Amino acid sequence: MGMGASSAAIPDTPTIGTATTTGANTATVTYTAAVLGANASSFTATSNPGSLTGTGSSPITVSGLTGSTNYTFTVTATNANGTSAASNASNQITTNADTITVEYLVIAGGGGGSRGGGGAGGISYNSNKTLSPSTNYEVTVGAGGSPGGSGAISGTSTSGTDSVFDTTTSFGGGRGGNSYQAGGEGGSGGGGGAADVTRAGGSSNQTSNGGATGYGNAGGTGVTYYQDGGGGGAGAAGGNGVTGVGSGYGGNGLNTWSSWASATSSGVGGYYAGGGTGRAQSGTQSTTGGLGGGGVDQQGTVASHPNAGGGNNGGSGVTNTGSGGANGQYWTVGGSGGSGIVIIKYPTSKTITIGAGLTGTSYTSGGYKYTKITAGTGNVSFA
């Protein structure tokens, strides 16, 4: 338009500037308003492809773009009389690759109890993992170990099974030792059994891997006669047996996921991976399993504890906590280890697909989504 443009004139076409990628889903576009012509009340940048728009003064931000995609942009000016013709197309930009940042907890199955308490499954924790959309990530939830008889010929308990998320593996909790057997190595070690000589608790083999920090502790030592070791927990070692007093307590689990506190009501926050207790011969040394679901010996002074076993049998670890099973009295059966769990926290703007072979539930709490994978082996993906 010229200097003599009428009051009914639409704005002149802006001059396009430079488009710049500012993320996976955003870009900025600069422009220069025309010198001549009716004043514009607004300016709009439009993407090609997609016809996504943004308005404002230069530079304009355009949102909602797709990651790893080529775009150009045009700009128009608008006043009360209408909208100008579109400017020339901008330079071509390529948006950044789209990513998803997640926080996750991988807990393996706890070890089964025998005379010694079962060790808790190892914990792996990562507060800042970058994933790609539309990509499959492996998940395995480890089972708890089976119990063993506490006598020398009554069978051997088994260690828990590993849990996996992508490149991170948490190792199953070590089995509790029987009357003549040391505790097993695992994410947290199982407690040592004891009869004629001292038996060591199992060591922890849980280390940092796949970008996650590992947590696990050794099982307690069993001492003669029949003062057995407690299973190690993710937060503390299992207690040692004390001659003439009783067997060792289960090591406590961990509750360090402070950013998950608001999600406790959805069954996400709280303690995980407590060790199973050794036999509480006198009731003065070992009365509880480790915080985080550790199994409890029925002979302890807290026989009404919800994790206690029936009769003289050891109590089982709590499902989906990775806790260890408790000691069984002589010639009885220990407790099973608690199964593991994988928990993933991610932005509410993202969605998860839980693949075949997995059992899972999702919650929204405190501005984030939480998905608990409670059983199986399969893949998850995000969008």
N, C-alpha and C positions, 0 to 999 in steps of 0.2 A: 504494500500500500504506500502511496505517496504522502506528502505533507498535508495534502488537502483531503485526506480520507474523511468520509462522513461519520457521524456518530453511530451509524448502523454497521460500521465496518467490523469484520472479524480481525484477530491479530495477524500480523505477518508471521511467516514460518521461522522458528528459532534455528540457529546454527548449531549443528551437532558438535559435541566435544569428544571426550574420551570415555570409553567404557572400561571399568576395572573390576576384576573378580575380587570379592571380599569374603568368600567362603564357599561352602558346598551349595548353599541355597540362596545366596545374595550377591548382588553386584551394584556398583554405583555408576551413574551416567552424568557427565557434565554437559552443559549447553550454554549458549549465549543468546539472550533474548534479542529480537530484532530491534534496531534503533528506531525505525519508522513504523508508523501504524498505530492502531488503537492499543491501549494498554491491556495486557493480559492479566486476568485474575488468578490463573493457575497454569501450571505446566505439568505435563504427563509424559513419562517415559514408558515405552511399550516394548516388550521382548519379542524376538523372533528366533525360535518357535515359541509357542505357548501363549502369546498375547497377554503375558503377565504385566501388570502395571505398577508404577509408583508415582507419587506426585510430590511437588514441593519445589523449593529453590535449588539451584545447582550446588552440589551434586545431588541427584535424586537416587534414592535407594530402591531397588526392585527386589522383592522377596519372593519366596516360593519356588525358586528355580530348582532344577534337578542337578544333582552332582555329576561331575565328569561329562558335561554337555556343552556344546558350542552354542553361543548366542550372539546376536547383534541387537541393536536398540535404535529406535527412533524417538523423537520428542515432538510434541505438539503444544501449542499455546491456546488457551481458552479464555473468552470473556463472555459477557452477557449476550453477545450477538452470535456466538458460535465458536467453532474450533478451527484452527489453522490447518493447512496441509501439513503432513508429516515431514520432518526433516530428512535429510539423507541418512542412510544407515551408518551406524557407528562402526568402529573396528570390531572384529570378532574376538570374543573372549571364550575361555573354557573354564567352567566352574571347577572348584576343587572336588576331589573325591568325597562322596558322602561317607560320614563315619558315625558311629554310635559309641558313646562312652558309658561303660557299665562298671558296677562294683559287684564283686561276687565272693561267695563263701563256698568252699568245697570241703565236705566232711565225709570221711570214709566210715565204713562199718566198724563197730567196736568188736574187740576180741571176746570169745567165750570164756566163762569162768570155770575153774576146776577147783583145786585147793587154793591156788593163788587167784586173785581177781583179774578179770580180763582188762587189757589196756584199751583206752579210748582210741577211736579212729583219729588219724592225723587231720589237722585243719590247715587249709591253705586259704589265704585271704589276699585280695587285690582290690585296692580302692580306686583304681584308674586304669581300666583296660579299654583299648580302642578296638572296635569291631567294625566290620563292613556289612552293609545291608545285603539282603538276598544271598547270604553265604551260610552254609551249614556248619554248625559247630557241634562237635561230639559231646554228649553228656552220658555218663554212667553213674548210677547211684549204687554204692557198695552195700552188700548185705552184711548183717552181723554174723559173727562166728558162732559155731555150735558149741554147746556146753560139753564138758567132760566129767566123768566121775572123779571124785576126789581121792579115791584109793589108788594104789600103785598099779593095779591091774584093771581098773575100771574105765579105761579109755582116756583119750587125750582130747581136750578141747581144741578148737581151730581158731585161727586168726580171722579178723574181719576182712572184707573184700575192699579193694581200692575203689575210690570215686574219682571221676574225671570231668573236667570242663575244658574243652579246647586243648591247650598244651599243658595244662596244670593237672597234676595227679596228687591226690592225698592217699596215703598208704593205710591199709587196714590195721586196726589195733592188734597188738600181740596177744596170743592166747595165754591164759593163766596156767601156771605149772601144776602138775599133779603131785602126789606125795614124794616122788623122787625126780622131779623135773624142774629145771629153771623156767622162768617166764619167757615167753616168745618175744622176739623183736617185732616192732611194728610202728605205726604212726605214733602211738604211745606204747611203751612196753607193758607186757603182762607181768603180774606179780609172781614171784617164785614160790613153788610149793616147798614143803619141808617135811622130812621125817627123820632120817638118821644124821644128816649133815645140813649145813647151810646151803640154800639155793638162791642164786642171784635172780633179780628181776630182769626182764628183758629191756634192752636199750631202745631209744627212739631213733627211727631212720627218716623222720619227716624233716625235710630241708626246703629251702626256697626253690621254687621251680616255676617255669612258665610265667614269670613276672609276678608271682604271688609269694607272700611270706609264709613260711611253714611253722606250725606249732605242734609240739609233742614233747613228752617227758618219759623218763624211765619208770619201770615198775619197781615196787619195793622188794626187799630181800626177805625170803622166808628163812626162819631159824628153827633149830630143833627145840622141842618136838612140836611140830604142827602149828607153829606160830607163823602163818603164811603171809606173803607180801600182797599188798593192795596193788591194783592196776594203776598205771600212770594215767593222768589226765592231760588235756591240752594245756592247762594252766599250771599244773604242779605235778611233781613226782608222786608215785604211790608210796604209802607209808610202809615202813619195815615192820616185820613181826618183832615182838618184844617177849623174850623168854619169861614164862610164868605169868604173862599179862594177857596177851592176845595177839591177833593178827593185825596187819596194817590196813589203814583206811584207804579208800580210793582217792586218787588225786583229783582235785577240782578241775572242772572245765574252764572255759573262757566266756566272758561276756564283755568284749571290748569294742563292739561295733556301735560306737556312740552315735553315729549318724543314722542308725536304724532304730533308735529308741522309740520314735513315734509309731513304728510299725509293730510294736510288741502285741497290740491287740489283735493283729492279724496272724499271730503265731509265727512271726519272723524273728523278732529280737529275743534276747535272753541268753541263758547259758547253753553251751553245747560241749559235748565230748568230755564227760566226766568218767573217771576210772571206776571199775567195779571194786567193791570192798573185799578184803580177805575175811576169813572166818573170825567172828567175834567170840572167842572162847570164853572170856570172862565178862564180856559186855562192857569192859572199861576202856578197851583200846580201839576197837573198830565197830562203829555203830551206824555209819552211813556210807553210801556211795558218794563219789565226788559230785559236786554241783554240776549239773548238765546231764542228768539222767542216769548216773552210775548205779548199777545194781547193788542191792543191799542184802546182807546175810540175815536170814530170818532169826538167827540166834541172838542178834544184837538187841540192845535195849529199845530200839525203835522198830520193833517187829510190825507195827501198824503202818510203817512207811509205805507209800504206794508202790515203791520199787522193790519191796521185799518179796522173797520167795515163799512158797508154801511148805509147811513142815520144816524139815532140815535142809531143804534144797536152797540153792542160791537164787536170788532174784535176778531177773533179766534187765538188761539196759533198756532204756526207753526208746521206742521206735523213732527214727528220723532225728536222733541226737548224736549218733556215733559213739554212744556210751558203752562201757565195758560191762560184761556180766559179772555177778558176784560169785564168791567162793561157795562151794557146797560142803556140808559137814562130812565127816569121814564115811565113806561108802555111799554117799548120796550124790546128787547131780548138781553141778554148778548152774549158773544162769547164762542164757544166750546173750550175745552182744546186741546192742541196738543198731538198727540199720542207719546208714548215712543219709545225707541230703545235699543237694546243690541249690543255693539261693542266689538269684541274680537281681540286682537293683538297677533300674534304668529310667530315663526321662519319660514322663507321661505322654510326650509327643510321639513316642515310638511304640510299636506293637511287636509281640513275639508270637511265633508259631512253634508249638510243641509237637514234634514229629511222632510218628508211630513208634511204639515200643516204650514210650515214656509216660509216666503219670505225673501231672503237675497242676498247680492252681496259682492264679495270679490275683494280686491285690493292688489297690491304689491307696497310698497313705502318705501324708506329709509332703505332697508334691512329687512323689515318685511312684513308680510301679515296682512291685516285688513279685517275682515268680519263684515258687518253691517246686523243685523237681524231687519227688519223693520216692520214685521207684523206676527201675528199668534202664535200658540202654537205647540210645537213638540220637537224633539231632534236633537242635533248635536253630531258628533263624530269626532275623529282625528286619523290620521295615519302618 
